[in-house]
Amino acid sequence: MGELTGVGLLFGRPFGAVESAGLTLAELACLERLKAGEPLTQAIEAAYAVDTHIDFSELGAKLLHVGVISCLLPAPWSTHD
């Protein structure tokens, strides 16, 4: 993911090695709202309140890289095997 810069760090271990990503203040605000159980729309608003130029595709890439979210596992409500 490159250099670890930002106001926060996110660590995960999706497979063997521990992965990490630096978080901007806006990204951190978004994730903190989600962690608190707030709806996605409120988390997005919190991020925009910090930085109107936040790149949500970059945040998504960081979440995938660290293993917070995965496109490899089926959703628990999925009926596919």
Distance bins in CASP14 RR format, pairs under 12 A and 6 or more apart:
PFRMAT RR
TARGET T0000
AUTHOR 0000-0000-0000
RMODE 2
METHOD distances of the structure
MODEL  1
1 9 0 0 0 0 0 1 0 0 0 0 0
1 10 0 0 0 0 1 0 0 0 0 0 0
1 11 0 0 0 0 0 1 0 0 0 0 0
1 12 0 0 0 0 0 1 0 0 0 0 0
1 19 1 0 0 1 0 0 0 0 0 0 0
1 20 1 0 0 1 0 0 0 0 0 0 0
1 21 1 0 1 0 0 0 0 0 0 0 0
1 22 1 0 0 1 0 0 0 0 0 0 0
1 23 0 0 0 0 0 1 0 0 0 0 0
1 58 0 0 0 0 1 0 0 0 0 0 0
1 59 0 0 0 0 0 1 0 0 0 0 0
1 60 0 0 0 0 0 1 0 0 0 0 0
1 61 1 0 0 1 0 0 0 0 0 0 0
1 62 1 0 0 1 0 0 0 0 0 0 0
1 63 0 0 0 0 0 1 0 0 0 0 0
1 64 0 0 0 0 0 1 0 0 0 0 0
1 65 1 0 1 0 0 0 0 0 0 0 0
1 66 0 0 0 0 1 0 0 0 0 0 0
1 67 0 0 0 0 0 1 0 0 0 0 0
2 19 0 0 0 0 0 1 0 0 0 0 0
2 20 0 0 0 0 1 0 0 0 0 0 0
2 21 0 0 0 0 1 0 0 0 0 0 0
2 22 0 0 0 0 1 0 0 0 0 0 0
2 58 0 0 0 0 0 1 0 0 0 0 0
2 61 0 0 0 0 0 1 0 0 0 0 0
2 62 0 0 0 0 0 1 0 0 0 0 0
2 65 0 0 0 0 1 0 0 0 0 0 0
3 9 0 0 0 0 0 1 0 0 0 0 0
3 20 0 0 0 0 0 1 0 0 0 0 0
3 21 0 0 0 0 0 1 0 0 0 0 0
3 22 0 0 0 0 1 0 0 0 0 0 0
4 10 0 0 0 0 1 0 0 0 0 0 0
4 11 0 0 0 0 0 1 0 0 0 0 0
4 19 0 0 0 0 0 1 0 0 0 0 0
4 20 1 0 0 1 0 0 0 0 0 0 0
4 21 1 0 0 1 0 0 0 0 0 0 0
4 22 1 0 1 0 0 0 0 0 0 0 0
4 23 0 0 0 0 1 0 0 0 0 0 0
4 62 0 0 0 0 0 1 0 0 0 0 0
4 65 0 0 0 0 0 1 0 0 0 0 0
4 66 0 0 0 0 0 1 0 0 0 0 0
5 20 0 0 0 0 0 1 0 0 0 0 0
5 21 0 0 0 0 0 1 0 0 0 0 0
5 22 1 0 0 1 0 0 0 0 0 0 0
5 23 0 0 0 0 1 0 0 0 0 0 0
5 24 0 0 0 0 1 0 0 0 0 0 0
5 25 0 0 0 0 0 1 0 0 0 0 0
5 27 0 0 0 0 0 1 0 0 0 0 0
6 20 0 0 0 0 0 1 0 0 0 0 0
6 21 0 0 0 0 1 0 0 0 0 0 0
6 22 1 0 1 0 0 0 0 0 0 0 0
6 23 1 0 0 1 0 0 0 0 0 0 0
6 24 1 0 1 0 0 0 0 0 0 0 0
6 25 1 0 0 1 0 0 0 0 0 0 0
6 26 0 0 0 0 0 1 0 0 0 0 0
6 27 0 0 0 0 1 0 0 0 0 0 0
6 28 0 0 0 0 1 0 0 0 0 0 0
6 51 0 0 0 0 0 1 0 0 0 0 0
6 62 0 0 0 0 0 1 0 0 0 0 0
7 22 0 0 0 0 1 0 0 0 0 0 0
7 23 1 0 0 1 0 0 0 0 0 0 0
7 24 1 0 0 1 0 0 0 0 0 0 0
7 25 1 0 1 0 0 0 0 0 0 0 0
7 26 0 0 0 0 1 0 0 0 0 0 0
7 27 0 0 0 0 1 0 0 0 0 0 0
7 28 1 0 0 1 0 0 0 0 0 0 0
7 29 0 0 0 0 1 0 0 0 0 0 0
7 31 0 0 0 0 0 1 0 0 0 0 0
7 32 0 0 0 0 0 1 0 0 0 0 0
7 50 0 0 0 0 1 0 0 0 0 0 0
7 51 0 0 0 0 0 1 0 0 0 0 0
8 20 0 0 0 0 0 1 0 0 0 0 0
8 21 0 0 0 0 1 0 0 0 0 0 0
8 22 1 0 1 0 0 0 0 0 0 0 0
8 23 1 0 1 0 0 0 0 0 0 0 0
8 24 0 0 0 0 1 0 0 0 0 0 0
8 25 0 0 0 0 1 0 0 0 0 0 0
8 26 0 0 0 0 0 1 0 0 0 0 0
8 27 0 0 0 0 1 0 0 0 0 0 0
8 28 1 0 1 0 0 0 0 0 0 0 0
8 29 0 0 0 0 0 1 0 0 0 0 0
8 31 0 0 0 0 1 0 0 0 0 0 0
8 32 0 0 0 0 0 1 0 0 0 0 0
8 62 0 0 0 0 0 1 0 0 0 0 0
9 18 0 0 0 0 0 1 0 0 0 0 0
9 19 0 0 0 0 0 1 0 0 0 0 0
9 20 1 0 1 0 0 0 0 0 0 0 0
9 21 1 0 0 1 0 0 0 0 0 0 0
9 22 1 0 1 0 0 0 0 0 0 0 0
9 23 1 0 0 1 0 0 0 0 0 0 0
9 24 0 0 0 0 0 1 0 0 0 0 0
9 27 0 0 0 0 0 1 0 0 0 0 0
9 28 0 0 0 0 1 0 0 0 0 0 0
9 31 0 0 0 0 0 1 0 0 0 0 0
9 62 0 0 0 0 0 1 0 0 0 0 0
9 66 0 0 0 0 1 0 0 0 0 0 0
10 18 0 0 0 0 0 1 0 0 0 0 0
10 19 0 0 0 0 1 0 0 0 0 0 0
10 20 1 0 0 1 0 0 0 0 0 0 0
10 21 1 0 1 0 0 0 0 0 0 0 0
10 22 1 0 0 1 0 0 0 0 0 0 0
10 23 1 0 1 0 0 0 0 0 0 0 0
10 24 0 0 0 0 0 1 0 0 0 0 0
10 27 0 0 0 0 1 0 0 0 0 0 0
10 28 0 0 0 0 1 0 0 0 0 0 0
10 30 0 0 0 0 0 1 0 0 0 0 0
10 31 1 0 0 1 0 0 0 0 0 0 0
10 32 0 0 0 0 0 1 0 0 0 0 0
10 35 0 0 0 0 0 1 0 0 0 0 0
10 59 0 0 0 0 1 0 0 0 0 0 0
10 60 0 0 0 0 0 1 0 0 0 0 0
10 61 0 0 0 0 0 1 0 0 0 0 0
10 62 1 0 0 1 0 0 0 0 0 0 0
10 63 1 0 0 1 0 0 0 0 0 0 0
10 64 0 0 0 0 0 1 0 0 0 0 0
10 65 0 0 0 0 1 0 0 0 0 0 0
10 66 1 0 1 0 0 0 0 0 0 0 0
10 67 0 0 0 0 1 0 0 0 0 0 0
10 68 1 0 0 1 0 0 0 0 0 0 0
10 69 0 0 0 0 0 1 0 0 0 0 0
11 17 0 0 0 0 0 1 0 0 0 0 0
11 18 1 0 0 1 0 0 0 0 0 0 0
11 19 1 0 0 1 0 0 0 0 0 0 0
11 20 1 0 1 0 0 0 0 0 0 0 0
11 21 0 0 0 0 1 0 0 0 0 0 0
11 22 0 0 0 0 1 0 0 0 0 0 0
11 23 0 0 0 0 0 1 0 0 0 0 0
11 62 0 0 0 0 0 1 0 0 0 0 0
11 65 0 0 0 0 0 1 0 0 0 0 0
11 66 1 0 0 1 0 0 0 0 0 0 0
11 67 0 0 0 0 1 0 0 0 0 0 0
11 68 0 0 0 0 1 0 0 0 0 0 0
12 18 1 0 1 0 0 0 0 0 0 0 0
12 19 1 0 1 0 0 0 0 0 0 0 0
12 20 1 0 0 1 0 0 0 0 0 0 0
12 21 0 0 0 0 1 0 0 0 0 0 0
12 62 0 0 0 0 0 1 0 0 0 0 0
12 63 0 0 0 0 0 1 0 0 0 0 0
12 64 0 0 0 0 0 1 0 0 0 0 0
12 65 0 0 0 0 1 0 0 0 0 0 0
12 66 1 0 1 0 0 0 0 0 0 0 0
12 67 1 0 1 0 0 0 0 0 0 0 0
12 68 1 0 0 1 0 0 0 0 0 0 0
12 69 0 0 0 0 0 1 0 0 0 0 0
12 70 0 0 0 0 0 1 0 0 0 0 0
13 19 1 0 0 1 0 0 0 0 0 0 0
13 20 0 0 0 0 0 1 0 0 0 0 0
13 65 0 0 0 0 0 1 0 0 0 0 0
13 66 0 0 0 0 1 0 0 0 0 0 0
13 67 1 0 0 1 0 0 0 0 0 0 0
13 68 0 0 0 0 0 1 0 0 0 0 0
14 20 0 0 0 0 0 1 0 0 0 0 0
14 21 0 0 0 0 0 1 0 0 0 0 0
14 63 0 0 0 0 0 1 0 0 0 0 0
14 64 0 0 0 0 1 0 0 0 0 0 0
14 65 0 0 0 0 1 0 0 0 0 0 0
14 66 1 0 0 1 0 0 0 0 0 0 0
14 67 1 1 0 0 0 0 0 0 0 0 0
14 68 0 0 0 0 1 0 0 0 0 0 0
14 69 0 0 0 0 1 0 0 0 0 0 0
14 70 1 0 0 1 0 0 0 0 0 0 0
14 71 0 0 0 0 0 1 0 0 0 0 0
14 72 0 0 0 0 1 0 0 0 0 0 0
14 73 0 0 0 0 0 1 0 0 0 0 0
15 65 0 0 0 0 0 1 0 0 0 0 0
15 66 0 0 0 0 0 1 0 0 0 0 0
15 67 0 0 0 0 1 0 0 0 0 0 0
15 70 0 0 0 0 0 1 0 0 0 0 0
15 72 0 0 0 0 1 0 0 0 0 0 0
16 67 0 0 0 0 0 1 0 0 0 0 0
17 65 0 0 0 0 0 1 0 0 0 0 0
17 66 0 0 0 0 0 1 0 0 0 0 0
17 67 0 0 0 0 0 1 0 0 0 0 0
18 65 0 0 0 0 0 1 0 0 0 0 0
18 66 0 0 0 0 1 0 0 0 0 0 0
18 67 0 0 0 0 0 1 0 0 0 0 0
19 61 0 0 0 0 0 1 0 0 0 0 0
19 62 0 0 0 0 1 0 0 0 0 0 0
19 63 0 0 0 0 0 1 0 0 0 0 0
19 64 0 0 0 0 1 0 0 0 0 0 0
19 65 1 0 1 0 0 0 0 0 0 0 0
19 66 1 0 1 0 0 0 0 0 0 0 0
19 67 1 0 0 1 0 0 0 0 0 0 0
19 68 0 0 0 0 1 0 0 0 0 0 0
20 62 0 0 0 0 1 0 0 0 0 0 0
20 65 0 0 0 0 1 0 0 0 0 0 0
20 66 1 0 0 1 0 0 0 0 0 0 0
20 67 0 0 0 0 0 1 0 0 0 0 0
20 68 0 0 0 0 0 1 0 0 0 0 0
21 27 0 0 0 0 1 0 0 0 0 0 0
21 28 0 0 0 0 0 1 0 0 0 0 0
21 31 0 0 0 0 0 1 0 0 0 0 0
21 58 0 0 0 0 1 0 0 0 0 0 0
21 59 0 0 0 0 1 0 0 0 0 0 0
21 60 0 0 0 0 1 0 0 0 0 0 0
21 61 0 0 0 0 1 0 0 0 0 0 0
21 62 1 0 1 0 0 0 0 0 0 0 0
21 63 0 0 0 0 1 0 0 0 0 0 0
21 64 0 0 0 0 1 0 0 0 0 0 0
21 65 1 0 1 0 0 0 0 0 0 0 0
21 66 1 0 1 0 0 0 0 0 0 0 0
21 67 0 0 0 0 1 0 0 0 0 0 0
21 68 0 0 0 0 1 0 0 0 0 0 0
22 28 0 0 0 0 1 0 0 0 0 0 0
22 31 0 0 0 0 0 1 0 0 0 0 0
22 58 0 0 0 0 0 1 0 0 0 0 0
22 59 0 0 0 0 0 1 0 0 0 0 0
22 61 0 0 0 0 0 1 0 0 0 0 0
22 62 1 0 0 1 0 0 0 0 0 0 0
22 63 0 0 0 0 0 1 0 0 0 0 0
22 65 0 0 0 0 0 1 0 0 0 0 0
22 66 0 0 0 0 1 0 0 0 0 0 0
23 29 0 0 0 0 1 0 0 0 0 0 0
23 30 0 0 0 0 1 0 0 0 0 0 0
23 31 1 0 0 1 0 0 0 0 0 0 0
23 32 0 0 0 0 0 1 0 0 0 0 0
23 47 0 0 0 0 0 1 0 0 0 0 0
23 50 0 0 0 0 0 1 0 0 0 0 0
23 51 0 0 0 0 0 1 0 0 0 0 0
23 54 0 0 0 0 0 1 0 0 0 0 0
23 58 0 0 0 0 0 1 0 0 0 0 0
23 59 0 0 0 0 1 0 0 0 0 0 0
23 60 0 0 0 0 0 1 0 0 0 0 0
23 62 1 0 0 1 0 0 0 0 0 0 0
23 63 0 0 0 0 0 1 0 0 0 0 0
23 65 0 0 0 0 0 1 0 0 0 0 0
23 66 0 0 0 0 0 1 0 0 0 0 0
23 68 0 0 0 0 0 1 0 0 0 0 0
24 30 0 0 0 0 1 0 0 0 0 0 0
24 31 0 0 0 0 0 1 0 0 0 0 0
24 47 0 0 0 0 1 0 0 0 0 0 0
24 50 0 0 0 0 1 0 0 0 0 0 0
24 51 1 0 0 1 0 0 0 0 0 0 0
24 53 0 0 0 0 1 0 0 0 0 0 0
24 54 1 0 0 1 0 0 0 0 0 0 0
24 55 0 0 0 0 1 0 0 0 0 0 0
24 56 0 0 0 0 0 1 0 0 0 0 0
24 58 0 0 0 0 1 0 0 0 0 0 0
24 59 0 0 0 0 1 0 0 0 0 0 0
24 62 0 0 0 0 1 0 0 0 0 0 0
25 31 0 0 0 0 0 1 0 0 0 0 0
25 32 0 0 0 0 0 1 0 0 0 0 0
25 46 0 0 0 0 0 1 0 0 0 0 0
25 47 0 0 0 0 1 0 0 0 0 0 0
25 48 0 0 0 0 0 1 0 0 0 0 0
25 49 0 0 0 0 0 1 0 0 0 0 0
25 50 1 0 1 0 0 0 0 0 0 0 0
25 51 1 0 0 1 0 0 0 0 0 0 0
25 53 0 0 0 0 0 1 0 0 0 0 0
25 54 0 0 0 0 1 0 0 0 0 0 0
26 32 0 0 0 0 0 1 0 0 0 0 0
26 33 0 0 0 0 0 1 0 0 0 0 0
26 43 0 0 0 0 0 1 0 0 0 0 0
26 44 0 0 0 0 1 0 0 0 0 0 0
26 45 0 0 0 0 0 1 0 0 0 0 0
26 46 0 0 0 0 1 0 0 0 0 0 0
26 47 1 0 1 0 0 0 0 0 0 0 0
26 48 1 0 0 1 0 0 0 0 0 0 0
26 49 0 0 0 0 1 0 0 0 0 0 0
26 50 1 0 1 0 0 0 0 0 0 0 0
26 51 1 1 0 0 0 0 0 0 0 0 0
26 52 0 0 0 0 1 0 0 0 0 0 0
26 53 0 0 0 0 1 0 0 0 0 0 0
26 54 1 0 1 0 0 0 0 0 0 0 0
26 55 0 0 0 0 1 0 0 0 0 0 0
26 56 0 0 0 0 1 0 0 0 0 0 0
26 58 0 0 0 0 0 1 0 0 0 0 0
26 59 0 0 0 0 1 0 0 0 0 0 0
27 33 0 0 0 0 0 1 0 0 0 0 0
27 34 0 0 0 0 0 1 0 0 0 0 0
27 43 0 0 0 0 0 1 0 0 0 0 0
27 44 0 0 0 0 0 1 0 0 0 0 0
27 46 0 0 0 0 0 1 0 0 0 0 0
27 47 1 0 0 1 0 0 0 0 0 0 0
27 48 0 0 0 0 0 1 0 0 0 0 0
27 50 0 0 0 0 1 0 0 0 0 0 0
27 51 0 0 0 0 1 0 0 0 0 0 0
27 53 0 0 0 0 0 1 0 0 0 0 0
27 54 1 0 0 1 0 0 0 0 0 0 0
27 55 0 0 0 0 1 0 0 0 0 0 0
27 56 0 0 0 0 1 0 0 0 0 0 0
27 57 0 0 0 0 0 1 0 0 0 0 0
27 58 0 0 0 0 1 0 0 0 0 0 0
27 59 1 0 1 0 0 0 0 0 0 0 0
27 60 0 0 0 0 1 0 0 0 0 0 0
27 61 0 0 0 0 0 1 0 0 0 0 0
27 62 1 0 0 1 0 0 0 0 0 0 0
27 63 0 0 0 0 1 0 0 0 0 0 0
27 66 0 0 0 0 0 1 0 0 0 0 0
27 68 0 0 0 0 0 1 0 0 0 0 0
28 34 0 0 0 0 0 1 0 0 0 0 0
28 35 0 0 0 0 0 1 0 0 0 0 0
28 43 0 0 0 0 0 1 0 0 0 0 0
28 46 0 0 0 0 1 0 0 0 0 0 0
28 47 0 0 0 0 1 0 0 0 0 0 0
28 50 0 0 0 0 1 0 0 0 0 0 0
28 51 0 0 0 0 0 1 0 0 0 0 0
28 54 0 0 0 0 0 1 0 0 0 0 0
28 59 0 0 0 0 1 0 0 0 0 0 0
28 62 0 0 0 0 0 1 0 0 0 0 0
29 35 0 0 0 0 0 1 0 0 0 0 0
29 36 0 0 0 0 0 1 0 0 0 0 0
29 38 0 0 0 0 0 1 0 0 0 0 0
29 42 0 0 0 0 0 1 0 0 0 0 0
29 43 1 0 0 1 0 0 0 0 0 0 0
29 44 0 0 0 0 1 0 0 0 0 0 0
29 45 0 0 0 0 1 0 0 0 0 0 0
29 46 1 0 1 0 0 0 0 0 0 0 0
29 47 1 0 1 0 0 0 0 0 0 0 0
29 48 0 0 0 0 1 0 0 0 0 0 0
29 49 1 0 0 1 0 0 0 0 0 0 0
29 50 1 0 1 0 0 0 0 0 0 0 0
29 51 0 0 0 0 1 0 0 0 0 0 0
29 54 0 0 0 0 1 0 0 0 0 0 0
29 59 0 0 0 0 0 1 0 0 0 0 0
30 36 0 0 0 0 0 1 0 0 0 0 0
30 38 0 0 0 0 1 0 0 0 0 0 0
30 39 0 0 0 0 0 1 0 0 0 0 0
30 40 0 0 0 0 1 0 0 0 0 0 0
30 41 0 0 0 0 0 1 0 0 0 0 0
30 42 0 0 0 0 1 0 0 0 0 0 0
30 43 1 0 1 0 0 0 0 0 0 0 0
30 44 1 0 0 1 0 0 0 0 0 0 0
30 45 0 0 0 0 1 0 0 0 0 0 0
30 46 1 0 0 1 0 0 0 0 0 0 0
30 47 1 1 0 0 0 0 0 0 0 0 0
30 48 0 0 0 0 1 0 0 0 0 0 0
30 49 0 0 0 0 0 1 0 0 0 0 0
30 50 0 0 0 0 1 0 0 0 0 0 0
30 51 0 0 0 0 0 1 0 0 0 0 0
30 54 1 0 0 1 0 0 0 0 0 0 0
30 55 0 0 0 0 0 1 0 0 0 0 0
30 56 0 0 0 0 1 0 0 0 0 0 0
30 58 0 0 0 0 0 1 0 0 0 0 0
30 59 1 0 0 1 0 0 0 0 0 0 0
30 60 0 0 0 0 0 1 0 0 0 0 0
30 62 0 0 0 0 0 1 0 0 0 0 0
30 63 0 0 0 0 0 1 0 0 0 0 0
31 37 0 0 0 0 0 1 0 0 0 0 0
31 38 0 0 0 0 0 1 0 0 0 0 0
31 40 0 0 0 0 0 1 0 0 0 0 0
31 43 1 0 0 1 0 0 0 0 0 0 0
31 44 0 0 0 0 0 1 0 0 0 0 0
31 46 0 0 0 0 1 0 0 0 0 0 0
31 47 0 0 0 0 1 0 0 0 0 0 0
31 50 0 0 0 0 0 1 0 0 0 0 0
31 54 0 0 0 0 0 1 0 0 0 0 0
31 56 0 0 0 0 0 1 0 0 0 0 0
31 59 0 0 0 0 1 0 0 0 0 0 0
31 60 0 0 0 0 0 1 0 0 0 0 0
31 62 0 0 0 0 1 0 0 0 0 0 0
31 63 0 0 0 0 1 0 0 0 0 0 0
31 66 0 0 0 0 0 1 0 0 0 0 0
31 68 0 0 0 0 1 0 0 0 0 0 0
31 69 0 0 0 0 0 1 0 0 0 0 0
32 38 0 0 0 0 1 0 0 0 0 0 0
32 42 0 0 0 0 0 1 0 0 0 0 0
32 43 0 0 0 0 1 0 0 0 0 0 0
32 46 1 0 0 1 0 0 0 0 0 0 0
32 47 0 0 0 0 1 0 0 0 0 0 0
32 50 0 0 0 0 0 1 0 0 0 0 0
33 39 0 0 0 0 1 0 0 0 0 0 0
33 40 0 0 0 0 1 0 0 0 0 0 0
33 41 0 0 0 0 1 0 0 0 0 0 0
33 42 1 0 1 0 0 0 0 0 0 0 0
33 43 1 1 0 0 0 0 0 0 0 0 0
33 44 0 0 0 0 1 0 0 0 0 0 0
33 45 0 0 0 0 1 0 0 0 0 0 0
33 46 1 0 1 0 0 0 0 0 0 0 0
33 47 0 0 0 0 1 0 0 0 0 0 0
33 48 0 0 0 0 0 1 0 0 0 0 0
33 49 0 0 0 0 0 1 0 0 0 0 0
33 50 0 0 0 0 0 1 0 0 0 0 0
34 40 1 0 0 1 0 0 0 0 0 0 0
34 41 0 0 0 0 0 1 0 0 0 0 0
34 42 0 0 0 0 1 0 0 0 0 0 0
34 43 1 0 1 0 0 0 0 0 0 0 0
34 44 0 0 0 0 1 0 0 0 0 0 0
34 45 0 0 0 0 0 1 0 0 0 0 0
34 46 0 0 0 0 1 0 0 0 0 0 0
34 47 0 0 0 0 0 1 0 0 0 0 0
34 59 0 0 0 0 0 1 0 0 0 0 0
34 63 0 0 0 0 0 1 0 0 0 0 0
34 68 0 0 0 0 0 1 0 0 0 0 0
34 69 0 0 0 0 0 1 0 0 0 0 0
35 43 0 0 0 0 1 0 0 0 0 0 0
35 46 0 0 0 0 0 1 0 0 0 0 0
35 68 0 0 0 0 0 1 0 0 0 0 0
36 42 0 0 0 0 1 0 0 0 0 0 0
36 43 0 0 0 0 1 0 0 0 0 0 0
36 46 0 0 0 0 1 0 0 0 0 0 0
37 43 0 0 0 0 1 0 0 0 0 0 0
37 46 0 0 0 0 0 1 0 0 0 0 0
38 44 0 0 0 0 0 1 0 0 0 0 0
38 45 0 0 0 0 1 0 0 0 0 0 0
38 46 1 0 0 1 0 0 0 0 0 0 0
38 47 0 0 0 0 0 1 0 0 0 0 0
39 45 0 0 0 0 1 0 0 0 0 0 0
39 46 0 0 0 0 0 1 0 0 0 0 0
40 46 0 0 0 0 0 1 0 0 0 0 0
40 47 0 0 0 0 0 1 0 0 0 0 0
40 56 0 0 0 0 0 1 0 0 0 0 0
41 47 0 0 0 0 0 1 0 0 0 0 0
41 48 0 0 0 0 0 1 0 0 0 0 0
42 48 0 0 0 0 0 1 0 0 0 0 0
42 49 0 0 0 0 0 1 0 0 0 0 0
43 49 0 0 0 0 0 1 0 0 0 0 0
43 50 0 0 0 0 0 1 0 0 0 0 0
43 54 0 0 0 0 0 1 0 0 0 0 0
43 56 0 0 0 0 0 1 0 0 0 0 0
43 59 0 0 0 0 0 1 0 0 0 0 0
44 50 0 0 0 0 0 1 0 0 0 0 0
44 51 0 0 0 0 0 1 0 0 0 0 0
44 52 0 0 0 0 0 1 0 0 0 0 0
44 54 0 0 0 0 1 0 0 0 0 0 0
44 56 1 0 0 1 0 0 0 0 0 0 0
44 59 0 0 0 0 0 1 0 0 0 0 0
45 52 0 0 0 0 0 1 0 0 0 0 0
45 54 0 0 0 0 0 1 0 0 0 0 0
46 54 0 0 0 0 0 1 0 0 0 0 0
47 53 0 0 0 0 0 1 0 0 0 0 0
47 54 1 0 1 0 0 0 0 0 0 0 0
47 55 0 0 0 0 0 1 0 0 0 0 0
47 56 1 0 0 1 0 0 0 0 0 0 0
47 58 0 0 0 0 0 1 0 0 0 0 0
47 59 0 0 0 0 1 0 0 0 0 0 0
47 60 0 0 0 0 0 1 0 0 0 0 0
48 54 1 0 0 1 0 0 0 0 0 0 0
48 55 0 0 0 0 0 1 0 0 0 0 0
48 56 0 0 0 0 1 0 0 0 0 0 0
51 58 0 0 0 0 0 1 0 0 0 0 0
51 59 0 0 0 0 0 1 0 0 0 0 0
54 60 0 0 0 0 0 1 0 0 0 0 0
54 62 0 0 0 0 0 1 0 0 0 0 0
55 61 0 0 0 0 1 0 0 0 0 0 0
55 62 0 0 0 0 0 1 0 0 0 0 0
56 62 0 0 0 0 0 1 0 0 0 0 0
56 63 0 0 0 0 0 1 0 0 0 0 0
57 63 0 0 0 0 0 1 0 0 0 0 0
57 64 0 0 0 0 0 1 0 0 0 0 0
58 64 0 0 0 0 0 1 0 0 0 0 0
58 65 0 0 0 0 0 1 0 0 0 0 0
59 65 0 0 0 0 0 1 0 0 0 0 0
59 66 0 0 0 0 0 1 0 0 0 0 0
59 68 0 0 0 0 0 1 0 0 0 0 0
59 69 0 0 0 0 0 1 0 0 0 0 0
60 66 0 0 0 0 1 0 0 0 0 0 0
60 67 0 0 0 0 0 1 0 0 0 0 0
60 68 0 0 0 0 1 0 0 0 0 0 0
60 69 1 0 0 1 0 0 0 0 0 0 0
60 70 0 0 0 0 0 1 0 0 0 0 0
60 71 0 0 0 0 0 1 0 0 0 0 0
61 67 0 0 0 0 0 1 0 0 0 0 0
61 68 0 0 0 0 0 1 0 0 0 0 0
61 69 0 0 0 0 0 1 0 0 0 0 0
61 71 0 0 0 0 0 1 0 0 0 0 0
62 68 0 0 0 0 1 0 0 0 0 0 0
62 69 0 0 0 0 1 0 0 0 0 0 0
63 69 1 0 1 0 0 0 0 0 0 0 0
63 70 0 0 0 0 1 0 0 0 0 0 0
63 71 0 0 0 0 0 1 0 0 0 0 0
64 70 1 0 0 1 0 0 0 0 0 0 0
64 71 1 0 0 1 0 0 0 0 0 0 0
64 72 0 0 0 0 1 0 0 0 0 0 0
64 73 0 0 0 0 0 1 0 0 0 0 0
65 71 0 0 0 0 0 1 0 0 0 0 0
67 73 0 0 0 0 0 1 0 0 0 0 0
69 75 0 0 0 0 0 1 0 0 0 0 0
73 80 0 0 0 0 0 1 0 0 0 0 0
74 80 1 0 1 0 0 0 0 0 0 0 0
74 81 0 0 0 0 1 0 0 0 0 0 0
END
